[in-house]
Amino acid sequence: MTVDPTPRDPAPVDPLVGEQDAAPPPVSPAAELVGEALATVLDADPAAVAPDARLGEDLGADSLAVVELGIVIEQAALRRRWPLHLALGALLPYDTVADVVVAVERALAVGEGLPDPHPAESTVATTGGPPT
């Protein structure tokens, strides 16, 4: 018996299907929540937003839109009966969509919320005076 040393051509690959019918990676509930909020606040297609997309530079969110994003995320979580509280401005320190998803996942994991990154400013805004 002789062995043919020439390699065989691999099966042709359909360019529309790719090499395999791999399922897309699962999306976490927090990522779905953030995606829905992005769609609401920024009119962005969640499927087209990359996790490394920057909120300001890539998606055009100013600070007011980021605050609104937090409000919409919190409201959507409450509709799902998830224990999530986001202080006004809690998402301002985060730069990317992935950062926001991780922050929401962490807040949900501990059953608490994200604190306000500027508590003294919030106190002034809500009480009308400086903190005592």
GIDA-V604164 format. One record per pair of residues at least 12 apart in sequence whose C-alpha atoms are under 6 Angstrom apart, sorted by the first residue. I is the first residue (numbers start at 1). GAP is how many residues later the second one is. Records with the same first field share a line. If there is no record, write none. Layout:
BEGIN
I: GAP / GAP
END
This chain:
BEGIN
30: 71 / 75
31: 70
37: 35 / 36
51: 46 / 47
52: 44 / 46
53: 43 / 44
54: 41 / 42
55: 40 / 41
67: 22
83: 28
84: 24 / 28 / 29
85: 28
86: 27 / 28
87: 28 / 29
90: 24 / 26 / 27
END
